[in-house]
Amino acid sequence: MTIEIRVADYQNPEHQTIIGELMNHYASDPMGGGEALPAEVINNVAAGLGQVANAFTVLAFDKGQPVGLVNCLQGFSTFKCQPLLNIHDVIVDSRCRGKGVCQAMLSEVEAIARQRGCCKITLEVLQGNHAARKAYASFGFGNYELDPAMGIAEFWQKTL
């Protein structure tokens, strides 16, 4: 496997299609909820990301074929008074998992975060996604905590 990494161009129709298709691949997987995305989302997610200030997507290709994606959103750490980078989605084609695609994409994300002066990179991962947890831990990610006596932070949501 020869992995090529590129930052997506949200205006490029080919990249728009790749982002929509990989997002749908992820959503259809049990770790992504197990349901296909609506066509409206598939067709418009790249354009939507293009409207978000400081968002970017890293794409991975093997012999010209798209095999992975990482969507990132820049935020701000009030404790450090510096930008931070949140990884919102990590997608590796199920046929290419365990072959270094995730690590190659995370390396590019880290390089961009450092260029932007970010103090940290954050992401969320399901407890049952053991392969992803292993990949993230081997890259240096770990649980977030301020004081061990208070425990690790949890990621909560309220659907609107």
TINU-231381 format. One record per residue: residue number from 1; residue in three letters; x, y negated, z negated of N, C-alpha, C in turn; chain. Coordinates in steps of 0.1 Angstrom, whole numbers, plus 5000, padded with zeros to 4 digits. Last residue first. Layout:
BEGIN
i:aa:n_east:n_north:n_up:ca_east:ca_north:ca_up:c_east:c_north:c_up:ch
NUM:ALA:X:Y:Z:X:Y:Z:X:Y:Z:A
...
This chain:
BEGIN
i:aa:n_east:n_north:n_up:ca_east:ca_north:ca_up:c_east:c_north:c_up:ch
160:LEU:4694:4811:4809:4685:4800:4811:4676:4803:4823:A
159:THR:4708:4832:4784:4703:4831:4798:4693:4820:4799:A
158:LYS:4734:4828:4765:4720:4826:4765:4716:4823:4779:A
157:GLN:4762:4848:4752:4755:4840:4763:4740:4838:4759:A
156:TRP:4795:4852:4738:4781:4853:4738:4775:4845:4749:A
155:PHE:4823:4868:4729:4818:4861:4741:4803:4863:4740:A
154:GLU:4841:4865:4699:4831:4872:4707:4826:4863:4718:A
153:ALA:4873:4866:4683:4862:4858:4689:4853:4867:4698:A
152:ILE:4881:4886:4655:4883:4882:4669:4870:4875:4674:A
151:GLY:4884:4874:4620:4881:4884:4631:4883:4878:4645:A
150:MET:4892:4860:4599:4879:4857:4604:4875:4866:4616:A
149:ALA:4917:4869:4593:4907:4871:4583:4893:4868:4588:A
148:PRO:4932:4859:4614:4928:4873:4614:4918:4876:4604:A
147:ASP:4923:4830:4630:4927:4835:4617:4922:4850:4616:A
146:LEU:4918:4830:4657:4925:4819:4651:4930:4823:4638:A
145:GLU:4919:4852:4685:4916:4850:4671:4924:4838:4666:A
144:TYR:4913:4872:4713:4915:4859:4708:4910:4858:4694:A
143:ASN:4931:4901:4724:4919:4895:4718:4923:4881:4713:A
142:GLY:4952:4897:4753:4948:4903:4741:4936:4896:4735:A
141:PHE:4974:4901:4782:4962:4896:4775:4959:4903:4763:A
140:GLY:4996:4912:4795:4998:4903:4783:4986:4897:4777:A
139:PHE:4993:4932:4813:4997:4919:4818:4999:4909:4807:A
138:SER:4983:4952:4798:4997:4954:4803:5002:4941:4809:A
137:ALA:4958:4942:4793:4967:4943:4782:4981:4944:4787:A
136:TYR:4947:4945:4819:4948:4932:4813:4958:4932:4802:A
135:ALA:4947:4973:4822:4954:4964:4832:4957:4951:4826:A
134:LYS:4931:4981:4800:4945:4985:4801:4953:4976:4810:A
133:ARG:4907:4969:4808:4913:4965:4795:4928:4969:4795:A
132:ALA:4901:4983:4831:4904:4968:4832:4911:4964:4819:A
131:ALA:4897:5009:4821:4908:5006:4831:4911:4992:4831:A
130:HIS:4875:5005:4803:4889:5009:4798:4900:5006:4808:A
129:ASN:4850:4990:4797:4858:4990:4809:4873:4993:4806:A
128:GLY:4836:4988:4773:4837:5001:4780:4845:5002:4792:A
127:GLN:4837:4961:4767:4844:4971:4758:4846:4984:4765:A
126:LEU:4844:4939:4794:4835:4948:4787:4842:4958:4779:A
125:VAL:4860:4908:4791:4860:4922:4797:4851:4930:4788:A
124:GLU:4869:4875:4801:4861:4884:4793:4862:4897:4799:A
123:LEU:4898:4853:4798:4889:4861:4806:4880:4869:4796:A
122:THR:4922:4826:4801:4912:4834:4794:4904:4843:4804:A
121:ILE:4954:4813:4798:4944:4819:4807:4935:4827:4799:A
120:LYS:4968:4782:4786:4965:4796:4785:4955:4800:4796:A
119:CYS:4976:4757:4793:4982:4762:4781:4978:4777:4779:A
118:CYS:4985:4745:4826:4975:4751:4817:4983:4757:4805:A
117:GLY:4997:4731:4846:5000:4727:4833:4991:4733:4822:A
116:ARG:4995:4740:4872:4985:4730:4867:4987:4726:4853:A
115:GLN:5015:4759:4873:5017:4747:4881:5007:4736:4877:A
114:ARG:5003:4778:4856:5016:4771:4852:5018:4759:4860:A
113:ALA:4982:4786:4873:4979:4781:4859:4992:4773:4854:A
112:ILE:4997:4797:4894:4988:4785:4896:4985:4778:4883:A
111:ALA:5008:4819:4881:5017:4809:4887:5009:4796:4890:A
110:GLU:4985:4833:4873:4994:4828:4863:5003:4817:4869:A
109:VAL:4976:4841:4899:4968:4832:4890:4976:4826:4879:A
108:GLU:4997:4858:4907:4994:4845:4914:4986:4836:4906:A
107:SER:4994:4878:4888:5006:4871:4889:5004:4857:4896:A
106:LEU:4968:4887:4894:4970:4880:4881:4984:4873:4881:A
105:MET:4974:4900:4918:4965:4888:4918:4967:4880:4905:A
104:ALA:4991:4920:4910:4996:4911:4920:4987:4898:4919:A
103:GLN:4974:4934:4892:4986:4928:4887:4992:4918:4897:A
102:CYS:4955:4944:4910:4951:4935:4899:4963:4928:4894:A
101:VAL:4970:4961:4926:4963:4950:4932:4960:4940:4921:A
100:GLY:4982:4984:4917:4990:4972:4916:4983:4960:4921:A
99:LYS:4966:5007:4918:4977:5006:4928:4984:4992:4928:A
98:GLY:4943:5009:4904:4955:5016:4899:4967:5016:4909:A
97:ARG:4920:5008:4932:4923:5006:4918:4935:5015:4914:A
96:CYS:4911:5012:4957:4924:5006:4956:4928:5004:4941:A
95:ARG:4885:5019:4959:4894:5028:4965:4909:5024:4963:A
94:SER:4871:4997:4947:4872:5010:4940:4882:5019:4946:A
93:ASP:4887:4966:4950:4879:4976:4957:4882:4990:4950:A
92:VAL:4886:4946:4922:4895:4954:4930:4886:4965:4936:A
91:ILE:4880:4915:4908:4874:4926:4916:4885:4933:4923:A
90:VAL:4871:4894:4882:4883:4902:4888:4877:4914:4895:A
89:ASP:4859:4863:4874:4857:4876:4880:4870:4882:4884:A
88:HIS:4870:4842:4858:4856:4845:4857:4852:4859:4863:A
87:ILE:4895:4831:4840:4892:4840:4850:4878:4845:4849:A
86:ASN:4902:4798:4831:4893:4810:4828:4892:4818:4841:A
85:LEU:4928:4779:4820:4922:4785:4832:4914:4797:4827:A
84:LEU:4931:4746:4806:4932:4761:4805:4925:4766:4817:A
83:PRO:4948:4715:4800:4939:4724:4807:4941:4738:4804:A
82:GLN:4951:4703:4766:4957:4706:4778:4946:4714:4786:A
81:CYS:4948:4701:4738:4947:4689:4746:4954:4691:4760:A
80:LYS:4946:4723:4721:4959:4720:4727:4960:4707:4735:A
79:PHE:4920:4722:4714:4930:4724:4704:4944:4721:4709:A
78:THR:4906:4719:4738:4906:4708:4728:4916:4710:4718:A
77:SER:4913:4729:4769:4915:4733:4755:4916:4721:4746:A
76:PHE:4893:4731:4797:4901:4722:4789:4901:4728:4774:A
75:GLY:4893:4748:4829:4886:4741:4818:4896:4733:4810:A
74:GLN:4889:4761:4861:4897:4754:4851:4889:4747:4841:A
73:LEU:4882:4793:4871:4876:4780:4868:4885:4773:4858:A
72:CYS:4886:4818:4896:4891:4811:4884:4884:4797:4883:A
71:ASN:4882:4851:4908:4876:4838:4908:4881:4831:4895:A
70:VAL:4900:4874:4926:4899:4868:4913:4894:4854:4914:A
69:LEU:4898:4903:4945:4895:4889:4944:4895:4886:4929:A
68:GLY:4907:4928:4970:4906:4923:4957:4903:4908:4957:A
67:VAL:4909:4937:4996:4908:4947:4986:4907:4942:4972:A
66:PRO:4906:4931:5031:4904:4926:5017:4902:4937:5007:A
65:GLN:4931:4941:5054:4918:4943:5048:4917:4938:5034:A
64:GLY:4958:4937:5061:4948:4928:5066:4934:4930:5061:A
63:LYS:4971:4956:5045:4971:4958:5059:4960:4949:5066:A
62:ASP:4953:4944:5019:4962:4955:5022:4960:4958:5037:A
61:PHE:4949:4914:5000:4947:4922:5013:4957:4933:5013:A
60:ALA:4932:4894:4977:4943:4904:4979:4939:4912:4992:A
59:LEU:4927:4860:4967:4923:4872:4975:4935:4881:4977:A
58:VAL:4916:4838:4943:4928:4845:4948:4922:4858:4955:A
57:THR:4900:4808:4942:4898:4822:4943:4911:4828:4949:A
56:PHE:4892:4780:4920:4899:4786:4931:4897:4801:4931:A
55:ALA:4881:4748:4908:4879:4763:4910:4888:4768:4921:A
54:ASN:4882:4720:4906:4893:4728:4901:4891:4744:4901:A
53:ALA:4848:4716:4908:4861:4709:4907:4871:4719:4900:A
52:VAL:4827:4733:4929:4832:4733:4915:4846:4727:4915:A
51:GLN:4822:4737:4955:4816:4725:4949:4821:4723:4935:A
50:GLY:4832:4762:4961:4838:4750:4967:4833:4737:4961:A
49:LEU:4813:4778:4950:4826:4777:4943:4833:4765:4948:A
48:GLY:4794:4776:4970:4791:4771:4956:4804:4769:4948:A
47:ALA:4807:4788:4991:4803:4774:4992:4800:4768:4978:A
46:ALA:4807:4814:4980:4820:4807:4983:4817:4792:4984:A
45:VAL:4780:4821:4978:4788:4820:4966:4801:4812:4968:A
44:ASN:4763:4824:4999:4765:4811:4995:4775:4809:4983:A
43:ASN:4758:4851:5006:4760:4842:5017:4765:4828:5012:A
42:ILE:4752:4862:4981:4763:4867:4989:4767:4857:4999:A
41:VAL:4729:4848:4974:4741:4847:4966:4753:4851:4974:A
40:GLU:4711:4857:4994:4714:4842:4992:4727:4840:4984:A
39:ALA:4709:4884:4989:4716:4879:5001:4720:4864:5000:A
38:PRO:4716:4893:4955:4707:4888:4966:4715:4883:4977:A
37:LEU:4738:4920:4948:4734:4906:4947:4724:4903:4958:A
36:ALA:4730:4953:4934:4735:4944:4945:4730:4930:4943:A
35:GLU:4738:4964:4902:4728:4960:4912:4734:4950:4922:A
34:GLY:4756:4970:4882:4750:4981:4889:4739:4977:4899:A
33:GLY:4772:4954:4865:4758:4954:4863:4750:4965:4871:A
32:GLY:4798:4958:4869:4793:4945:4873:4778:4944:4872:A
31:MET:4803:4984:4862:4809:4974:4854:4805:4960:4857:A
30:PRO:4789:4998:4883:4784:4998:4869:4790:4987:4860:A
29:ASP:4788:4978:4912:4795:4987:4904:4789:4987:4890:A
28:SER:4776:4956:4924:4770:4969:4926:4776:4980:4917:A
27:ALA:4793:4935:4918:4780:4935:4912:4773:4949:4913:A
26:TYR:4814:4942:4935:4816:4942:4921:4803:4943:4914:A
25:HIS:4802:4939:4961:4809:4952:4957:4810:4953:4942:A
24:ASN:4796:4912:4959:4785:4922:4960:4790:4936:4956:A
23:MET:4822:4901:4960:4813:4899:4948:4802:4909:4948:A
22:LEU:4830:4910:4985:4836:4916:4973:4828:4913:4960:A
21:GLU:4811:4895:5001:4811:4910:5001:4818:4916:4989:A
20:GLY:4818:4868:4994:4805:4873:4992:4804:4889:4992:A
19:ILE:4845:4868:5002:4842:4865:4988:4828:4871:4985:A
18:ILE:4843:4873:5030:4851:4882:5021:4846:4880:5007:A
17:THR:4829:4851:5039:4823:4864:5040:4830:4874:5031:A
16:GLN:4847:4830:5033:4834:4830:5027:4827:4844:5027:A
15:HIS:4868:4838:5049:4870:4839:5035:4857:4838:5028:A
14:GLU:4856:4833:5074:4861:4846:5071:4863:4848:5056:A
13:PRO:4851:4805:5072:4840:4814:5073:4844:4829:5070:A
12:ASN:4867:4783:5050:4870:4793:5061:4858:4803:5061:A
11:GLN:4862:4768:5028:4856:4763:5041:4858:4773:5052:A
10:TYR:4877:4779:5008:4862:4780:5007:4855:4775:5020:A
9:ASP:4903:4798:5011:4899:4785:5016:4884:4786:5017:A
8:ALA:4921:4816:4986:4910:4814:4995:4908:4800:4999:A
7:VAL:4954:4824:4985:4944:4816:4978:4933:4813:4989:A
6:ARG:4966:4857:4989:4963:4844:4995:4953:4837:4986:A
5:ILE:4988:4885:4990:4980:4876:4982:4978:4862:4989:A
4:GLU:4991:4917:5001:4993:4903:5004:4983:4895:4996:A
3:ILE:5005:4949:4995:4995:4939:4990:5000:4925:4994:A
2:THR:5006:4978:5009:5013:4966:5010:5003:4955:5007:A
1:MET:5008:5012:5000:5000:5000:5000:5009:4988:5000:A
